[in-house]
Amino acid sequence: MYTVIGTVNSRTLRVLWMLEELGAEYQHVPANPQSDGVVEFNPAGKVPVLVADGTPITDSTAILTFLADHHGAMTHPAGSIERARQDSLTQLILDEFDAALWMAARHSFILPEELRMSAIKNTLRWEFERSQKTLMHRMGEGDFLMGEQMTVPDIILTHCLTWALVARFPIVEARLSDYLDRMRARPAFQRAAAR
């Protein structure tokens, strides 16, 4: 059994969703970032943390990759061209979507007020819209990013697009809006989000 530490309104949702898709048993400890229950396992105080066989694993993407590889699901085999494409999509989403949203969050409520620059959010929204157009050229045919198989980058992208709605970052590509609706309708997503 796994233990997942972190609140659902964070990147922890990615891990909970993956575990629900896998049908794996887990315990959820909804601890806030920087709380004692988090710092005990991750000195940086960041969530999520996955405890597997007594060992804490940090960073949502590392956790998703570990779970996919460990369970042999939602991923392509290491060393394959398909895995290289999958990892490339993961990096694109982290660099272009997650990074813009995280920077906007930092300048909205995370950084000390005297260090926040609210005007940067206009630039980040512009970049976020451009990134959607780039992603359209990389998406496969089918229900998922790579075609007919759901993989790790699908979880990260869906989380980022959900985050974008909350942060008022427009989703300008109709295909992405349709994709988001399909992904959020998945029973495993619904179960994870309800925690």
Secondary structure, DSSP 8 states (H G I E B T S, - for coil): -EEEES-TTTTHHHHHHHHHHHT--EEEE---TTSHHHHTT-TT--S-EEEETTEEEESHHHHHHHHHHHHT-SS--TTSHHHHHHHHHHHHHIIIIIHHHHHHHIIIIIS-GGG--TTHHHHHHHHHHHHHHHHHTT--SSSBTTBSS--HHHHHHHHHHHHHHHHT-----HHHHHHHHHHHTSHHHHHHHT-
